[in-house]
């Protein structure tokens, strides 16, 4: 099966479940959630009336995510998809943090099946690293996005003013400069890039080259191209252009800097991205300001959030569809 066939199989539109809810199908929807570098750092344990989502630390990214913030946010992303899919199958999910496993526990009770617009958008959401058209969002669209991005102890800040977006672009530039100067960060990124469709199809994870705007090439050629053509200067030019083309920039902020809030921030991001997809809008992460520890404090002061933690940053707008990434089979993530 080639890459395109795998994409069609993985991202097929949702179909309503009939009869007894299939927990494995709920997990499949959960795996379509976002994760840093598409590492998919989750494991699922199926129990009677419950599904647990546990961190898979073998897939952590210590260079870009030294405190595992993004890893736990990814668990929240998966949890949100799972809860939406469960509702469509006739199960109401209650999500909680389980300190004993350092994971997420979702308990179910029967309810009337309901396919929300966010559930239907699960197979449409993607991180679209492309230039948008810069057209403004309506007041109603901004309100829907703001509602979707709020959570328990997590708030959202939406920036639409050109000057504000330019200021945020400055923090992205500073983040790129710091990350490109870190050899460990560079090695880690390269380890998660899948330069060809064959390489991506074999692993089922990672950042597929065309998703990042590069052609599909053998790994040796991709590494050579990165050596001579991948730099902070070029990335800054690209990111600046992309941010200026965006209709809005969203920042998710947690009241407390701990795992339960990181997970909740992931749930809020996923809802926000799904709401954007339901509105036929594109989204893409620009997380550099929150990934560099020294820069994150400066960014928090710019936001005026006091002791809050800026969790995730993304841009929103209208643009073309981008190539899709793959996911590992459900069997590989079940305990």
PEGIMO-V748577 format. One record per residue. N is the residue number from 1. RES is the residue in one letter. SS is DSSP state (@ for helix, = for strand, . for the rest). OMEGA is omega in whole degrees, -180 to 180 (none if undefined). Layout:
n=N res=RES ss=SS omega=OMEGA
n=N res=RES ss=SS omega=OMEGA
This chain:
n=1 res=X ss=. omega=-179
n=2 res=X ss=. omega=-174
n=3 res=X ss=@ omega=-178
n=4 res=X ss=@ omega=178
n=5 res=X ss=@ omega=179
n=6 res=X ss=@ omega=178
n=7 res=X ss=@ omega=-179
n=8 res=X ss=@ omega=-179
n=9 res=X ss=@ omega=-177
n=10 res=X ss=@ omega=-173
n=11 res=X ss=. omega=178
n=12 res=X ss=. omega=-179
n=13 res=X ss=. omega=-177
n=14 res=X ss=. omega=175
n=15 res=X ss=. omega=-179
n=16 res=X ss=. omega=175
n=17 res=X ss=. omega=175
n=18 res=X ss=. omega=-179
n=19 res=X ss=. omega=-179
n=20 res=X ss=. omega=-180
n=21 res=X ss=. omega=-180
n=22 res=X ss=. omega=-178
n=23 res=X ss=@ omega=179
n=24 res=X ss=@ omega=177
n=25 res=X ss=@ omega=176
n=26 res=X ss=@ omega=178
n=27 res=X ss=@ omega=179
n=28 res=X ss=@ omega=177
n=29 res=X ss=@ omega=180
n=30 res=X ss=@ omega=-177
n=31 res=X ss=. omega=177
n=32 res=X ss=. omega=-180
n=33 res=X ss=. omega=179
n=34 res=X ss=. omega=172
n=35 res=X ss=. omega=-179
n=36 res=X ss=@ omega=-178
n=37 res=X ss=@ omega=-175
n=38 res=X ss=@ omega=180
n=39 res=X ss=. omega=-179
n=40 res=X ss=. omega=-171
n=41 res=X ss=. omega=-175
n=42 res=X ss== omega=173
n=43 res=X ss== omega=-175
n=44 res=X ss== omega=177
n=45 res=X ss== omega=-177
n=46 res=X ss== omega=179
n=47 res=X ss== omega=180
n=48 res=X ss=. omega=179
n=49 res=X ss=. omega=-175
n=50 res=X ss== omega=169
n=51 res=X ss== omega=175
n=52 res=X ss== omega=174
n=53 res=X ss== omega=-174
n=54 res=X ss== omega=178
n=55 res=X ss== omega=175
n=56 res=X ss=. omega=-174
n=57 res=X ss=@ omega=175
n=58 res=X ss=@ omega=-177
n=59 res=X ss=@ omega=180
n=60 res=X ss=. omega=-180
n=61 res=X ss=. omega=-172
n=62 res=X ss=. omega=-179
n=63 res=X ss=. omega=-178
n=64 res=X ss=. omega=-174
n=65 res=X ss=. omega=-171
n=66 res=X ss=. omega=180
n=67 res=X ss=. omega=179
n=68 res=X ss=. omega=177
n=69 res=X ss=@ omega=-178
n=70 res=X ss=@ omega=178
n=71 res=X ss=@ omega=-179
n=72 res=X ss=@ omega=175
n=73 res=X ss=@ omega=178
n=74 res=X ss=@ omega=176
n=75 res=X ss=@ omega=177
n=76 res=X ss=@ omega=176
n=77 res=X ss=@ omega=-180
n=78 res=X ss=@ omega=-180
n=79 res=X ss=@ omega=-179
n=80 res=X ss=@ omega=176
n=81 res=X ss=@ omega=-177
n=82 res=X ss=@ omega=-180
n=83 res=X ss=@ omega=178
n=84 res=X ss=@ omega=178
n=85 res=X ss=@ omega=178
n=86 res=X ss=@ omega=178
n=87 res=X ss=@ omega=178
n=88 res=X ss=@ omega=-179
n=89 res=X ss=. omega=178
n=90 res=X ss=. omega=178
n=91 res=X ss== omega=174
n=92 res=X ss== omega=-176
n=93 res=X ss== omega=176
n=94 res=X ss== omega=-172
n=95 res=X ss== omega=177
n=96 res=X ss== omega=177
n=97 res=X ss== omega=179
n=98 res=X ss== omega=-177
n=99 res=X ss=. omega=-177
n=100 res=X ss=. omega=179
n=101 res=X ss=. omega=-175
n=102 res=X ss=. omega=-178
n=103 res=X ss== omega=-178
n=104 res=X ss== omega=177
n=105 res=X ss== omega=179
n=106 res=X ss== omega=179
n=107 res=X ss== omega=-174
n=108 res=X ss== omega=164
n=109 res=X ss== omega=-177
n=110 res=X ss== omega=178
n=111 res=X ss=. omega=177
n=112 res=X ss=. omega=-180
n=113 res=X ss=. omega=179
n=114 res=X ss=. omega=177
n=115 res=X ss=. omega=180
n=116 res=X ss=. omega=177
n=117 res=X ss=@ omega=178
n=118 res=X ss=@ omega=176
n=119 res=X ss=@ omega=-179
n=120 res=X ss=@ omega=-179
n=121 res=X ss=. omega=-177
n=122 res=X ss=. omega=-178
n=123 res=X ss=. omega=177
n=124 res=X ss=. omega=-177
n=125 res=X ss=. omega=174
n=126 res=X ss=. omega=174
n=127 res=X ss== omega=-172
n=128 res=X ss=. omega=-178
n=129 res=X ss=. omega=-178
n=130 res=X ss=. omega=177
n=131 res=X ss=. omega=179
n=132 res=X ss=. omega=-174
n=133 res=X ss=. omega=175
n=134 res=X ss=. omega=-178
n=135 res=X ss=. omega=-176
n=136 res=X ss=. omega=175
n=137 res=X ss=. omega=179
n=138 res=X ss=. omega=178
n=139 res=X ss=@ omega=180
n=140 res=X ss=@ omega=179
n=141 res=X ss=@ omega=179
n=142 res=X ss=@ omega=179
n=143 res=X ss=@ omega=179
n=144 res=X ss=@ omega=179
n=145 res=X ss=@ omega=180
n=146 res=X ss=@ omega=179
n=147 res=X ss=@ omega=-178
n=148 res=X ss=@ omega=-174
n=149 res=X ss=. omega=179
n=150 res=X ss=. omega=178
n=151 res=X ss== omega=-180
n=152 res=X ss=. omega=-178
n=153 res=X ss=. omega=179
n=154 res=X ss== omega=179
n=155 res=X ss== omega=-179
n=156 res=X ss== omega=174
n=157 res=X ss== omega=180
n=158 res=X ss== omega=-179
n=159 res=X ss== omega=179
n=160 res=X ss=. omega=-179
n=161 res=X ss=. omega=-177
n=162 res=X ss=@ omega=-180
n=163 res=X ss=@ omega=178
n=164 res=X ss=@ omega=179
n=165 res=X ss=@ omega=178
n=166 res=X ss=@ omega=177
n=167 res=X ss=@ omega=179
n=168 res=X ss=@ omega=177
n=169 res=X ss=@ omega=177
n=170 res=X ss=@ omega=177
n=171 res=X ss=@ omega=176
n=172 res=X ss=@ omega=178
n=173 res=X ss=@ omega=179
n=174 res=X ss=@ omega=178
n=175 res=X ss=@ omega=177
n=176 res=X ss=@ omega=-179
n=177 res=X ss=@ omega=179
n=178 res=X ss=@ omega=-176
n=179 res=X ss=@ omega=179
n=180 res=X ss=@ omega=176
n=181 res=X ss=. omega=-179
n=182 res=X ss=. omega=-176
n=183 res=X ss=@ omega=179
n=184 res=X ss=@ omega=177
n=185 res=X ss=@ omega=180
n=186 res=X ss=@ omega=180
n=187 res=X ss=@ omega=-179
n=188 res=X ss=@ omega=179
n=189 res=X ss=@ omega=-180
n=190 res=X ss=@ omega=-178
n=191 res=X ss=@ omega=-179
n=192 res=X ss=@ omega=176
n=193 res=X ss== omega=175
n=194 res=X ss== omega=-169
n=195 res=X ss=. omega=-178
n=196 res=X ss=. omega=177
n=197 res=X ss=@ omega=179
n=198 res=X ss=@ omega=179
n=199 res=X ss=@ omega=179
n=200 res=X ss=@ omega=-180
n=201 res=X ss=@ omega=180
n=202 res=X ss=@ omega=-176
n=203 res=X ss=@ omega=-177
n=204 res=X ss=. omega=-179
n=205 res=X ss=. omega=175
n=206 res=X ss=. omega=-177
n=207 res=X ss== omega=179
n=208 res=X ss== omega=-175
n=209 res=X ss=@ omega=-180
n=210 res=X ss=@ omega=175
n=211 res=X ss=@ omega=-180
n=212 res=X ss=@ omega=178
n=213 res=X ss=. omega=179
n=214 res=X ss=. omega=178
n=215 res=X ss=. omega=175
n=216 res=X ss=. omega=-176
n=217 res=X ss=. omega=174
n=218 res=X ss=. omega=-175
n=219 res=X ss=@ omega=-177
n=220 res=X ss=@ omega=-179
n=221 res=X ss=@ omega=178
n=222 res=X ss=@ omega=179
n=223 res=X ss=@ omega=178
n=224 res=X ss=@ omega=180
n=225 res=X ss=@ omega=179
n=226 res=X ss=@ omega=-178
n=227 res=X ss=@ omega=-175
n=228 res=X ss=@ omega=-174
n=229 res=X ss=@ omega=-177
n=230 res=X ss=. omega=-175
n=231 res=X ss=. omega=178
n=232 res=X ss=@ omega=-179
n=233 res=X ss=@ omega=-179
n=234 res=X ss=@ omega=179
n=235 res=X ss=@ omega=178
n=236 res=X ss=@ omega=178
n=237 res=X ss=@ omega=-179
n=238 res=X ss=@ omega=-178
n=239 res=X ss=@ omega=179
n=240 res=X ss=@ omega=178
n=241 res=X ss=@ omega=-178
n=242 res=X ss=@ omega=-179
n=243 res=X ss=@ omega=178
n=244 res=X ss=@ omega=-179
n=245 res=X ss=. omega=-175
n=246 res=X ss=. omega=178
n=247 res=X ss=. omega=-178
n=248 res=X ss== omega=171
n=249 res=X ss== omega=-180
n=250 res=X ss== omega=175
n=251 res=X ss== omega=176
n=252 res=X ss== omega=-174
n=253 res=X ss== omega=177
n=254 res=X ss== omega=176
n=255 res=X ss=. omega=-178
n=256 res=X ss=. omega=-177
n=257 res=X ss=. omega=-180
n=258 res=X ss=. omega=-173
n=259 res=X ss=@ omega=179
n=260 res=X ss=@ omega=179
n=261 res=X ss=@ omega=177
n=262 res=X ss=@ omega=178
n=263 res=X ss=@ omega=179
n=264 res=X ss=@ omega=177
n=265 res=X ss=@ omega=176
n=266 res=X ss=@ omega=177
n=267 res=X ss=@ omega=-180
n=268 res=X ss=@ omega=177
n=269 res=X ss=@ omega=-175
n=270 res=X ss=@ omega=177
n=271 res=X ss=@ omega=180
n=272 res=X ss=@ omega=-179
n=273 res=X ss=@ omega=178
n=274 res=X ss=@ omega=177
n=275 res=X ss=@ omega=176
n=276 res=X ss=@ omega=180
n=277 res=X ss=@ omega=179
n=278 res=X ss=@ omega=177
n=279 res=X ss=. omega=-179
n=280 res=X ss=. omega=176
n=281 res=X ss=. omega=178
n=282 res=X ss== omega=177
n=283 res=X ss== omega=176
n=284 res=X ss== omega=178
n=285 res=X ss== omega=166
n=286 res=X ss=. omega=-169
n=287 res=X ss=. omega=-177
n=288 res=X ss=@ omega=-178
n=289 res=X ss=@ omega=-179
n=290 res=X ss=@ omega=-177
n=291 res=X ss=@ omega=178
n=292 res=X ss=. omega=-172
n=293 res=X ss=@ omega=-178
n=294 res=X ss=@ omega=-179
n=295 res=X ss=@ omega=-176
n=296 res=X ss=@ omega=178
n=297 res=X ss=@ omega=178
n=298 res=X ss=@ omega=-180
n=299 res=X ss=@ omega=178
n=300 res=X ss=@ omega=178
n=301 res=X ss=@ omega=176
n=302 res=X ss=@ omega=-180
n=303 res=X ss=@ omega=-178
n=304 res=X ss=. omega=-174
n=305 res=X ss=. omega=178
n=306 res=X ss=. omega=-179
n=307 res=X ss=. omega=179
n=308 res=X ss=. omega=178
n=309 res=X ss== omega=171
n=310 res=X ss== omega=-172
n=311 res=X ss== omega=-171
n=312 res=X ss== omega=180
n=313 res=X ss== omega=179
n=314 res=X ss== omega=177
n=315 res=X ss== omega=-173
n=316 res=X ss== omega=178
n=317 res=X ss== omega=179
n=318 res=X ss=. omega=-178
n=319 res=X ss=. omega=-179
n=320 res=X ss=. omega=175
n=321 res=X ss=. omega=179
n=322 res=X ss=. omega=175
n=323 res=X ss=. omega=-177
n=324 res=X ss=. omega=176
n=325 res=X ss=. omega=-178
n=326 res=X ss=. omega=175
n=327 res=X ss=. omega=176
n=328 res=X ss=. omega=178
n=329 res=X ss=. omega=179
n=330 res=X ss=@ omega=-177
n=331 res=X ss=@ omega=-177
n=332 res=X ss=@ omega=-177
n=333 res=X ss=. omega=178
n=334 res=X ss== omega=175
n=335 res=X ss=. omega=none
